[in-house]
């Protein structure tokens, strides 16, 4: 059974990052805090949400893959969490950093 460990930047304090098990891609993407990356605060789908993708190189010990949420056609992104296996997530696109002209 695969697991995802929630990610929050170091400046977030007072929160415990959750670890959740999943057995399918659908189950992974329906975890509440994963699904929230697609939504606006009012619960509607964020029109800027582009896709979930996988970064194959994570620095998080024991978790080789990072689940990414991409926005604005992939020009903006956030780390959602770290995944410990690749069989279930292999259907997701591989994350590639994209930069708008003049932004890098």
Protein Blocks (a to p, Z undefined) as FASTA:
>chain_A
ZZddddddfklghiacdddddfbfklmmmpmklmmmmpcfkopacfkbnbdcddfbdfbe
hiabdcdddeehhpaccdfbdcfbfklmmmpccddddddehiZZ
